[in-house]
Amino acid sequence: MFIKPQYWLVAPLWAIGLQGVAATLGFDDALTRALVETPALSASASRIAAARQSAIPADALPDPQLTLGLANVPIEGDDRFSLDSDPMTMRMIGVMQAFPNAAKRGARASAARGRVGLAEAEMRVVRQTVLRQTAQAWIGRHTAEAQLQHIAALYDENRLFDAAVRARLAGGGGMASDVVLPREEAALIAEREDQLNARRAQAIAALRRWIGDAADWPLEGAPPQWPIDHGRLAHRLEQHPELALYSEEARVLDAEIGVAQAATRPDWRLGVVYQQRGSQFTNMAGIELGFDLPVFASTRQNPLIAARVAERAALDADYQARLRAHAAELDADLAEYRRLDRALARQHEVLLPLAQEKVTLMQAAWRGGRGSLAELIGARRARINAELRAIELAGARGEMAARLHFTYAQPDEPGAQP
């Protein structure tokens, strides 16, 4: 199994422990809850259990058959339909056991074991999806709430700015129309706040899919910072859970090819029968041995073998196509991560300082009577957008890092570093 046994023991204790403390939702807490609570993983576990149960009788012999019959019953003459008068008339009871050839039984067992492995591989894919989407939803909510906290600070700043404008007007400076500009700015801030509240609600809805009502709990802490290394991720590409599915599917198909090939070998049957005659005659026993004769292999067994071989070739081609697709996705995601990383650095190192410098210069000019309030409002708006953009870029980079980490790094536990 792909999840450490001790982790499954700790997870329920963790869930119980939360009932006695103030409910907050940290990043690792969200991932842990998702693995414990999501129905998708419960469904996968049930499929694994079903595959394991199905594997138990895979190489077992068929059930024996009970045979009953009458033999040599006269149908003419004075003794017609008599069961006791003719020495050849017998009541028969017997047992027949079929013995499929060893190759067929072994191939069936191998196919059953392969289906168990396939179910486990499918569960790893589900687990990966749960972790990735939970992580991205948590980071998305964290980003929206960080922006909303900044919006609250902007409201405070806007109120101070409005008071400054009114004070200047009271002192005879500026124009009467200046009084509406801070309120226009407040309206734009409110519009941005509505957008961010919608994003937060969407992130909570995405979280609720995986962790239920805990999605509404207040967030605690910050998301991890994963090192993103192209060479390391590319090295693990072929161990991607979706690609690992193909090896398990190939194992099942190889076993099914073995079953089809084994059908060209004869199965055999052994029967034992007890024959009861009339009371004046001695009873008898018999043994029966039977063999299949696969003499029409060209129209029966061989086409089935060819079909399974063709399916195996198709699976190999599908694997190569999926490998290329994942390699392309990895390159595209890494390119986007690098773009976001550079954009975030540029935002902090260049654009934010420039926006703040412009506001400072425009404030000095406005207070000195050399600049217009409209220009100052425009500078403040640009700075607000730059500040919110920096938070947005940090969140987008975090979500992309989570996508790369939980898609390609294949951590064993929530929050583990690749």
VENCORZI-V825192 format. One record per helix or strand. SS is the DSSP state (~ for helix, > for strand). FROM is the first residue (numbers start at 1). LEN is the number of residues. If there is no record, write none. Layout:
# VENCORZI-V825192
ss:from:len
SS:FROM:LEN
SS:FROM:LEN
This chain:
# VENCORZI-V825192
ss:from:len
~:5:16
>:24:3
~:27:11
~:39:18
>:65:7
>:90:10
~:102:69
~:178:39
>:218:3
~:230:6
~:237:3
~:241:22
>:268:9
>:284:8
~:301:67
~:373:37
